[in-house]
Amino acid sequence: MSHENAKQQDLARATTDERAPMSTNQGQPVGDDQNSLKAGGRGPTLLEDFLLREKLQHFDHERIPERVVHARGAAAHGFFEVYDDSLSEFTTAQVLTDPSLKTPVFVRFSTVAGSRGSADTARDVRGFAVKMYTPQGNWDLVGNNIPVFFIQDAIKFPDLIHAAKAEPHNEIPQAATAHDTFWDFISLTPEAMHMIMWVMSDRAIPRSYALMDGFGVHTFRLVNAEGVAHFVKYHWKPKHGAHSLVWDEALKLAGADPDFHRKDLWESIEAGNCPEWELAVQIFDEATAAQFDFDILDATKIVPEDLVPLRRVGRMVLDRNPDNFFAETEQVAFMTTNIVPGMDFTEDPLLQGRNFSYLDTQLSRLGSPNFSELPINRPLACVANHQRDAHMRHTINKGRVAYAPASLDGHDPAATGAADGFHSHAVALEGRKLRERSPSFADHYGQAKLFWNSQTAVERAHIAKALSFELSKVATREVRVRMLDHLQQINPVLAAQVGRALGETAGDSAAAVPPSAASDKADEIAIFASAVSPTSASGRLQSTRGLSLLDGSQPASAAGRKVAVLAAPGSDASQILSLRSALSCAGAQAMVVGPHLGPLTGEIAAMATFANSSSVLFDAVFVPGGAPGVQQLTEIGEARRFLDEAYRHGKPIGVLAEGRALLAATQLGTLSGLTATAASGSSGSPAATLEAQGVLIADGSDVATAVDRFVATLARHRFPDRPLAAQIAA
Ligand code: HDE
C-alpha cells in the first residue's frame, strides 16, 4: 500500500457515518434522542436514562484547553515532493532525497497571541507548522512566517508570552500587542528589536496563508551518509508570491470577517486553487558560519540571502480540507523534536528549550502520552517500542515482552535499535557550566538595521505607521520613550517620525513630517526614500535581497484573488461574463455585489450585497457598463464607498464603458477631476493619471483587451503610493 493510501485509510477508519442509524457510544441503537425518560409526561427525569446521561456527559466534556500560544488556527492536508536527489550530498533523510516519494503533509497556520475565537487579521506573527508523514517517521517543521524570533533563550519565553497576551487583570486587549505590558517587556529586551521590525512591517498582516512565506527560523543540521554535517535554514516560498493587507483594511476585516484567512484557505482548496510553496534551503558549513558577523545559533538573526543564496529543492501543495476541525486541526500535536535520520538540531538555546516544551504541552492539551495514537498524529512509519498503557491507549500490544533486552518469544537480546536509526551528530563540546549569554549574541541592532535598509520607502513608511499606532496605545510614557531610544539606534528618521506621532522629539526631528491616518501619504513616504549601499566601507552587509515584499521580486500572479463586480439591474451582463472567464483562467474569482441577492441582469445573479459585504473582502473592484445599472449604483452610497475604499487600500480598480460614471461620482472622481463621459486615455487626462495608479478606465470598444489589462493589473496586487489616498474619507 502506498504511503498516501495508508494515511487516507487510517483517517477514514476514524470517521463515523453520521447518516447511519443512531447509536450510543456503546453501539446500542437509539430510538429517540430528543426526549429524556421521565416519570409521567411532566417529569421528573429518571436516573436510569443512560441515553440522556451519556449525551450530556459527553457534551459537558467537549472542550480541551486551547493552545497557550497559536490557539487560533486553520489547517489543510496535502503533499510534499523533492525535485531530485541532489540533497543526498548533505542528508540521508528520504523525504529530502527521494523524488519518487509523495509525502503526505498536514499544515496548520495560526496567529500567536489571540485566543481560539479571535480575528484572523490581527497584527501578529503567523505560525506555519508542517507535519510530514515520512517513511522514516514524522518530521515536523514548526515554523513561522517571520524568519527570526523575539528572544534568544527559551527561558524568556513565558515572560514574552505573558507580556504579549491580553493583560491578566482584565483580559484586554484580545489578539493585539498594542498595550503596555507588551511594549514594557520589549523596550527592556533589546534582543527583540530585529523581530520588532518584522512584526511592525506588513509581514504581520498577510493577505492570506497562501500568500505568505514560511521559515524554520532556527539553524538546523543535515547529516549525510558519511556522518558529515552541514547547517541548514528552511524557507517556504509561496508559488504566487508573498503579499500583505494594509493596516486599515486588516482592522476593518477583523469586524467584517473574523474568519478571513481561514475561509480563504478553505475556499481556495474547495475551488481547486490549491495553495503551493517551494521548499528552499540555505546550506552552509562550519567554516562559512565562522565568518559571519553574527552567531548562527542566535534565533534573532537571519542568514542574509546575499551571503547564502536560496536553493529551491521541492514543492508542497495543500489540496484537501480537513474533515473535522477538532479531530484534525485542534488535536494535531506538532513537536520540534520530530525529526528523522539525516537531520539534527543545533545548540540554538531557543530551539533546545522548544524541544522540551512541545512534548510537554501535548500532555496538558491532549491529556495523555498516547496523543501520538490520534489519527492526525499517528505516523505512517511502523511504530514498535516497549512504551505501554496510560490513559486512552488505543494500540493492543500483543505478547508478554515489554522490555529490552529480551530473549523470550523470539526477541533478540542483541538488537538494540535499527541499523539505519536516528543518530545524533557527534558535536564536539567543551567549556564550563554557566548561566550567561554568549558574547556572540550581543549585537541587537545590526540586523534590525539590515532589515530596515532592505525595505522600500513605502514599506518603511508602513513600519513607522505601525509603530506609531502600537505605541500610541501605550499609556505609560516612560515605555514609549524607551522604545524611541531603541528606534533611534536603528534609524534616526524612523525614530523622529514615530516620535512626532507620539508628541515627543526624537531622532532626526528635522526630517519628520506631520503624521496622517492614511497609510500612504506622499510626504511620509518621501522622507524614507534614501537608499543605502549594499555594503559599508568596512565591508559589512547593509542591505540584502529577500527581505522586501515590494522590491519587485515577487512573481506577478492573480491566482487566488477575489474581485468584486459592482452590478445592478441593467448592468452589462456580457462584460461581466468576459471578466469572469478571464479571471477564472488566471485562477482568480469574480463575485457580483448588488443591491439585493439573486438575479440582477441577464444570467448574472448577485452573490453578495452592499449590506453584507464591503471592499475589504476583495482584492480589486470592477464596474461594468450598462447605463441603467450604473445609474442605480451611482445613487447607492455604499457602491461609491466601495471604490473610494478600494482606492485608499491600493487595490486595482477597473471601470468599463458607462461604469466610468460611478467612479466619477466618488470622492476619488471629484479629487482627480474625472468626469462621467470624457474620452478616456488621452495623455495628461485624469483617466491617464489614474491608470498609472492601477485604476483602469476603458471605453468599452474592446472589452477583451480591457479585461485582460485588468487581470494583469490584479497580478500586481497593490498600488501602495496613491497620491490621493490620504484625502479620501472611507
Ligand atoms: Fe512555539 N509553542 N514556542 N514557537 N509554536 C507552541 O505548542 C514554545 C517558538 C510555534 O499549529 C506550543 O502545541 C516555546 C518559535 C508554532 O499547533 C508550545 C518557545 C517558533 C506553534 C510552544 C517557542 C514557534 C507553536 C503551544 C521558546 C517559530 C503552533 C501549543 C523556546 C520557529 C503549532 C503547542 C500548531 C506552539 C512553546 C518559540 C512556532 C507551548 C517554549 C521560535 C507554529 O509548546
Residues whose N, C-alpha, C, O or C-beta is under 5 A from the ligand:
A	BS01	HDE	R67 V68 V69 H70 R108 S110 G127 F128 A129 V142 G143 N144 F149 A154 F157 F215 G216 V217 V332 F334 L350 G353 R354 S357 Y358 T361
